[in-house]
Amino acid sequence: MSVIQAPVGVWTEIIPAGGDTLLEARGIGFYVDTTGLNPSNPAEGYALASNQSMVIKEGVPIFIQPAQPVRAVTAAYNPV
């Protein structure tokens, strides 16, 4: 499992380790962009609430951004 701290106001790229990726929100939720467009309004992305997870298929770009004005969020991810 890999863990990343994502700063507020910035789309942070998740670099998968290969295969599908299990993405988990820990603590505070965050927005997920899988289009690679990194919209200026982060709410255009998928909202992943705290303690929720999602699987993203291999080859799909993954970017996250905190959903709350906090210092950072923690995302845990691992290959499925």
C-alpha distances in whole Angstrom, upper triangle without the diagonal:
4,7,10,14,16,20,23,25,23,21,17,16,12,12,10,9,12,13,13,10,9,10,10,13,13,17,19,18,18,20,18,21,20,24,23,26,25,27,29,29,25,27,27,24,22,22,18,19,18,16,16,14,14,14,15,17,16,18,19,18,16,17,17,19,20,22,24,26,23,22,19,16,12,10,7,6,5,8,10
4,7,10,13,16,19,22,19,18,14,13,10,10,9,9,12,14,14,11,10,10,11,12,12,16,17,17,17,18,17,19,19,22,21,24,22,25,27,27,23,25,26,22,21,20,18,19,17,16,16,14,15,15,15,17,16,18,18,16,14,15,14,17,17,20,22,23,21,19,16,14,10,8,6,5,6,9,12
4,7,10,13,16,19,17,16,12,12,10,11,11,12,15,17,16,13,12,10,10,10,10,13,14,14,14,16,15,18,18,22,21,23,21,23,25,25,21,23,24,20,19,19,16,17,15,14,15,14,15,16,16,19,18,19,19,17,14,14,12,14,14,17,19,20,17,16,12,10,7,6,4,6,9,12,15
4,6,10,13,15,13,12,9,10,8,10,12,13,16,18,17,14,13,11,11,11,11,13,13,13,12,14,14,16,17,20,18,20,18,21,21,22,18,20,22,19,18,17,15,16,15,15,16,15,16,17,16,19,19,19,18,16,13,11,10,11,12,15,16,17,15,13,9,8,6,5,7,8,11,15,17
4,7,10,13,11,11,9,11,10,13,15,17,20,22,20,17,16,13,12,11,10,11,11,12,11,14,14,16,18,21,19,21,18,20,20,20,17,19,21,18,18,17,15,16,14,16,17,16,18,19,19,22,22,22,20,18,14,12,10,10,10,13,14,14,11,9,6,6,5,7,9,12,15,18,21
4,7,9,8,8,6,9,10,13,15,18,21,22,21,17,17,13,13,11,12,12,11,11,9,11,11,13,16,18,16,17,14,16,16,16,13,16,18,15,16,15,14,15,14,16,17,16,17,19,18,21,21,21,19,16,12,10,7,6,7,11,12,12,10,8,5,5,6,8,11,13,16,19,22
4,7,6,8,8,11,13,16,19,21,24,26,24,21,20,17,16,14,14,14,12,13,11,12,13,15,18,20,18,18,14,16,15,15,13,16,18,16,17,16,16,17,16,19,19,19,20,22,21,24,24,24,22,18,15,12,9,7,7,11,11,10,8,6,4,7,9,11,15,17,20,23,25
4,6,8,9,13,15,18,21,24,27,28,26,22,22,18,17,15,15,14,12,12,10,11,13,15,18,19,18,17,14,14,13,13,11,13,16,15,16,15,15,16,16,19,19,20,21,23,22,25,26,25,22,19,16,13,10,6,6,8,8,6,7,6,6,8,11,13,17,19,22,25,27
4,7,9,13,16,19,22,25,27,28,26,23,23,19,19,17,18,17,14,14,11,11,13,13,17,18,16,15,11,11,9,10,8,12,14,13,16,15,16,17,18,21,21,21,22,24,22,25,26,25,22,18,16,12,10,7,7,9,10,8,10,10,10,11,14,15,19,21,24,26,29
4,6,10,13,16,19,22,24,25,24,21,21,18,18,17,18,18,15,15,11,11,12,12,15,15,13,13,9,10,9,11,9,13,14,13,15,15,16,18,19,21,21,21,21,22,20,23,23,22,19,15,13,9,8,6,8,11,12,11,12,11,10,11,14,14,18,19,22,24,26
4,6,10,13,16,19,21,22,20,18,18,15,16,15,17,18,16,14,10,9,9,8,11,12,10,10,6,9,9,11,8,12,12,11,13,14,14,17,18,20,19,18,18,19,17,19,19,18,15,12,9,6,5,5,9,11,13,14,14,14,12,12,13,13,16,16,19,21,23
4,7,10,13,16,18,20,18,15,16,13,15,14,16,17,15,14,11,10,10,10,12,13,11,12,9,12,13,14,12,15,15,13,14,15,15,17,17,19,18,17,17,17,16,18,18,17,14,11,8,5,5,6,10,13,15,15,15,14,11,11,11,10,13,13,16,18,21
4,6,9,13,15,16,15,13,14,12,14,15,17,19,18,16,13,12,10,9,10,12,9,12,10,13,15,16,14,17,16,14,15,16,15,18,19,20,19,17,16,16,13,15,14,13,11,8,6,4,7,9,12,15,18,19,18,17,14,13,13,11,13,12,14,16,18
4,6,9,12,13,12,9,11,9,12,13,15,18,17,15,13,12,10,10,10,13,11,14,13,16,18,19,16,18,18,15,15,16,15,17,17,18,17,14,13,13,11,13,12,12,10,8,5,6,7,11,13,16,19,20,19,18,15,13,12,9,10,8,10,12,15
4,7,9,11,11,9,12,11,14,16,18,21,20,19,17,16,13,13,12,15,13,16,15,19,21,22,19,22,21,18,18,19,18,21,21,21,20,17,15,14,12,13,11,10,10,8,8,9,11,14,17,20,23,24,23,21,18,16,14,12,12,9,10,11,14
4,5,8,8,6,9,10,13,16,18,21,21,19,18,17,14,14,13,15,14,18,17,21,23,24,21,23,22,19,18,20,18,20,21,20,18,15,14,12,10,10,8,9,10,9,8,11,13,16,19,22,24,26,25,24,20,18,15,12,11,8,7,7,10
4,7,9,8,11,12,15,18,19,23,23,22,21,21,18,18,16,19,18,22,21,25,27,28,25,26,26,22,22,23,21,23,23,22,20,17,16,13,12,12,10,11,13,12,12,15,16,20,22,25,27,29,27,26,22,20,17,14,12,9,7,6,10
4,7,8,11,13,17,20,22,25,26,24,22,22,19,18,16,18,18,22,22,25,28,29,26,27,26,23,22,24,22,24,24,23,21,18,16,13,11,10,7,9,11,12,13,16,18,22,24,26,29,31,30,29,25,23,20,17,15,11,9,6,9
4,6,10,13,16,19,22,25,26,24,22,21,18,18,15,18,18,22,22,25,29,29,26,27,26,22,21,23,21,23,24,22,20,16,14,10,9,7,5,8,10,12,13,17,19,22,25,26,30,32,31,30,26,24,21,17,15,12,9,6,7
4,7,10,13,17,19,23,23,21,19,19,15,16,13,16,17,20,21,23,26,26,23,24,23,19,17,19,17,20,21,19,17,13,10,7,6,5,4,8,9,11,11,15,16,20,22,24,27,29,29,28,25,22,19,16,14,10,8,6,5
4,6,10,13,16,19,19,17,16,16,13,14,12,15,16,19,19,22,24,24,21,22,21,17,15,17,14,17,17,16,14,10,8,5,5,6,7,10,9,11,9,12,13,17,19,20,23,26,25,25,21,18,15,12,10,6,6,5,6
4,7,10,13,16,17,15,15,15,13,14,13,17,18,21,20,22,25,24,21,21,21,17,15,15,12,14,14,13,10,7,6,4,6,9,10,13,12,13,11,13,13,17,18,19,22,24,23,23,20,16,14,10,8,5,5,6,6
4,7,10,13,13,11,11,11,10,12,12,16,16,19,18,20,22,21,17,18,18,14,12,12,9,11,11,10,9,5,5,6,7,11,12,14,13,12,9,11,10,13,14,15,18,21,20,20,16,13,10,7,6,5,7,9,10
4,6,10,11,9,10,12,11,14,15,19,19,21,19,21,23,22,18,18,19,15,13,12,8,9,8,7,6,4,7,9,11,14,16,18,16,16,12,13,11,13,13,14,16,19,18,18,15,11,9,6,5,6,9,12,12
4,7,7,6,7,10,10,14,16,19,20,21,19,20,21,20,16,16,18,14,12,10,7,6,5,5,6,6,9,12,14,17,19,21,18,17,14,13,10,11,10,11,13,15,14,15,12,8,7,5,7,9,12,15,16
4,6,7,9,13,14,17,19,23,23,24,21,23,24,22,18,18,21,18,16,13,10,9,5,6,8,9,12,15,17,21,22,24,22,20,17,16,13,13,11,12,13,15,13,14,11,7,6,6,7,11,14,17,18
4,7,10,13,15,19,21,25,25,26,23,23,24,22,18,18,21,19,17,14,11,9,6,7,10,12,15,18,20,24,25,27,25,23,19,18,14,13,11,11,11,13,11,12,10,7,7,9,11,14,18,21,22
4,7,10,13,17,19,22,22,23,20,20,20,18,15,15,18,16,14,11,9,7,5,8,10,12,15,18,20,23,25,26,23,22,18,16,12,11,7,7,7,10,9,11,9,6,8,9,12,15,19,22,23
4,7,10,13,16,19,20,20,17,18,18,16,12,12,15,12,11,7,6,4,4,8,8,10,12,16,17,20,22,23,20,19,15,13,10,9,6,6,8,11,11,13,10,7,9,9,12,14,18,20,21
4,7,10,13,16,16,16,13,14,15,13,9,9,12,9,8,6,5,7,8,11,10,11,12,15,15,19,20,21,18,16,12,10,6,5,4,4,8,10,11,12,10,7,9,9,12,14,17,20,21
4,7,10,12,13,13,10,11,12,10,6,7,8,5,5,5,6,8,11,13,12,12,12,14,14,17,19,19,15,13,10,8,5,5,6,6,10,12,13,15,12,10,12,11,14,15,18,20,21
4,6,9,10,11,9,10,13,12,8,9,9,5,5,6,7,10,13,14,12,11,10,12,10,13,15,15,12,10,7,6,5,7,9,10,13,16,16,17,14,12,13,11,13,13,16,17,18
4,6,7,8,6,8,11,11,8,9,8,5,7,9,11,14,16,18,16,14,12,13,11,13,14,13,10,8,6,5,6,8,12,12,16,18,19,20,17,15,16,14,16,15,18,18,19
4,6,8,8,11,14,14,12,13,11,8,9,12,13,16,19,20,17,15,12,12,8,10,11,10,6,5,5,7,9,12,15,16,19,22,22,23,20,18,18,15,17,15,17,16,17
4,5,7,9,13,13,12,13,11,9,11,14,16,19,22,23,20,18,16,15,12,13,13,11,8,7,8,9,11,14,17,18,21,23,24,25,22,21,21,19,20,18,20,20,21
4,6,9,12,14,12,15,12,10,13,16,17,21,23,24,22,20,17,17,13,14,14,11,8,6,7,7,11,13,17,18,21,22,23,23,21,20,20,18,20,18,20,20,21
4,6,9,11,11,13,10,10,13,16,18,21,24,26,23,22,20,20,16,17,18,15,12,10,10,9,12,13,17,18,21,22,23,23,21,21,22,20,22,21,23,23,25
4,7,8,8,11,9,8,12,14,16,19,21,23,21,20,19,19,16,18,19,16,13,10,10,7,9,10,13,14,17,18,19,20,18,17,19,17,20,20,22,23,24
4,5,6,8,7,8,11,13,16,19,21,24,22,21,20,21,19,21,22,20,16,14,13,10,11,11,14,14,16,17,19,20,19,19,21,20,22,22,25,26,27
4,6,9,8,10,14,15,18,20,22,25,24,24,23,24,22,24,25,23,20,17,16,13,13,11,13,13,15,15,18,19,18,19,21,21,24,24,27,29,30
4,5,6,8,11,12,15,17,20,23,22,22,21,23,21,24,25,24,20,18,16,13,12,10,12,11,13,14,17,18,18,18,20,20,23,24,27,28,30
4,5,6,9,9,12,14,16,19,18,18,18,20,18,21,22,21,18,15,13,10,9,7,9,8,11,12,15,16,15,14,17,16,20,20,23,25,26
4,5,7,7,11,12,15,18,17,17,17,19,18,21,23,23,19,17,15,13,11,10,10,8,11,13,16,18,17,16,18,17,21,21,24,26,26
4,7,9,12,15,18,20,18,18,17,19,17,20,22,21,17,15,14,12,12,11,13,11,15,17,19,21,19,18,20,19,22,22,25,26,26
4,6,9,12,15,18,15,15,13,15,14,16,18,18,14,13,11,9,9,9,11,10,14,16,18,20,17,16,17,16,18,18,21,22,22
4,6,10,13,15,12,12,10,13,12,15,18,18,14,13,11,10,9,10,11,10,14,17,18,20,18,15,16,14,17,16,19,20,20
4,6,10,12,10,11,11,14,14,17,20,20,17,16,13,12,10,10,9,8,11,15,16,18,16,13,14,13,16,16,19,21,21
4,7,8,6,7,8,11,12,16,19,20,17,16,13,12,9,10,10,9,12,15,16,17,15,12,12,10,12,13,16,18,18
4,6,6,8,10,14,16,19,22,23,20,20,16,15,12,12,10,9,11,14,14,17,14,11,12,11,13,15,18,20,20
4,5,8,12,15,17,21,23,25,22,21,17,16,13,13,11,10,11,14,14,15,13,10,10,10,12,14,17,20,20
4,7,10,14,16,20,22,24,22,22,18,18,15,16,14,14,15,18,17,18,16,12,11,10,11,13,15,18,18
4,7,11,13,17,20,22,19,19,16,16,14,15,14,13,16,19,18,20,17,13,12,11,11,12,14,16,16
4,7,10,13,16,18,16,16,13,14,13,15,15,15,18,21,20,21,18,14,12,10,9,9,11,13,12
4,6,10,13,15,13,14,11,13,13,15,16,16,19,22,22,23,20,16,15,11,11,10,11,12,11
4,7,9,12,11,12,11,14,14,17,18,19,22,25,25,25,22,18,17,13,12,9,10,9,8
4,7,9,7,9,8,11,13,16,18,19,23,25,25,25,22,19,17,14,13,10,11,10,9
4,6,6,9,10,14,16,19,22,23,26,29,29,29,25,22,21,17,16,13,12,10,9
4,6,9,10,14,16,20,23,24,28,30,30,29,26,23,21,17,16,13,12,9,10
4,6,9,13,16,20,23,24,28,30,30,29,26,24,22,19,18,15,14,12,13
4,6,10,13,17,20,21,25,27,27,27,23,21,20,17,17,14,14,13,14
4,7,10,14,17,19,22,24,24,24,20,19,18,15,16,14,15,14,16
4,7,10,14,16,19,21,21,20,17,15,14,12,13,11,13,13,15
4,7,11,13,16,17,17,17,14,13,13,11,13,12,15,16,18
4,7,9,12,14,14,14,11,9,10,8,11,12,15,17,19
4,6,9,10,11,11,9,8,10,10,13,15,18,20,22
4,5,7,7,9,7,6,9,10,14,16,19,22,23
4,7,8,11,10,9,12,12,16,18,21,24,25
4,6,9,9,9,12,14,18,20,24,27,28
4,7,8,10,14,16,20,22,26,29,30
4,6,8,11,14,17,20,24,27,29
4,7,10,14,17,20,23,27,29
4,7,10,13,16,20,23,25
4,7,10,13,17,20,22
4,7,10,13,17,19
4,6,10,13,15
4,7,11,12
4,7,9
4,6
4
